[in-house]
Amino acid sequence: MTYHIETTDPVTGTSLKQLMSMPYVIESSENQNLVIYFESEQTRDIYIQNPDQHKLEHYNSHPGSPHIS
């Protein structure tokens, strides 16, 4: 299984320099997992409500539904 990391908050467009203790979600498919980090829990919650509304900076598609691990 492959893991990818998105370090740009898809709600605000801010590139995160530090990931420790930052909120995140994991989107999963059969062959890959995408970990998406956020500036705040508020932007994470906005993203979870409608992930397709928010463009990912480094990936063309969402591999699955977001879930909090």
N, C-alpha and C positions, 0 to 999 in steps of 0.2 A: 504494500500500500504506500502511496506517495503522499507526502504532506507538502503543501504550499502555504506561504504566509503573505497576507496582504497587510502592509504597514501603513496604508493611507486610509484614514477614516472615510468610508464611502458617503457619509451624510454631510460632513463638513469639508472634505477634500484636503484636510490637514495631514501632512506626512509626519508620522510619529517617530521620534528619535529614540525614545526609551519605551520598552514594552513591558517591563516588570510592573506587575500590579495593575495593568491596564485591562479594562473589560474587553471581552472577545466573544465571538461565536465560532462554531465549527460547522461548515457545510460539507456534507459527505455524499459520495457516490460509491459505486462498487470498487473503483480503482483509485480514487483520490480523495483527499481531505483538504479543505481550504480553511485555514485559521484566519479570521478577519478581526483586527484590533480596532478599538474605538477610543476617542478622546475621553468619553464619559459614559456612564451607564445610561444617561438620557439619550445620547445619540445611538447607542446600541439598541435601546428600546424602540426608537423611531425606525431604525433599520429592520428590526424583527417584524414590525407591523406590516411592512411591504418591501421586501428586499429587492424585488425587480424594479422598483422605482429609483434605486440608487446604483449608479454605475460604479463598477470596480475599476480602480486605476490600472492595475497590472494584469487583469484577467478578463477574457471576453465573455465568460458565462459563469453562472452559478452552478456548482456541481450537485447541489441538493438544497433541501430546506435547512435554514439555520437552526441550530440548537445550542444551548448553553451547556457546557460540560462541567 
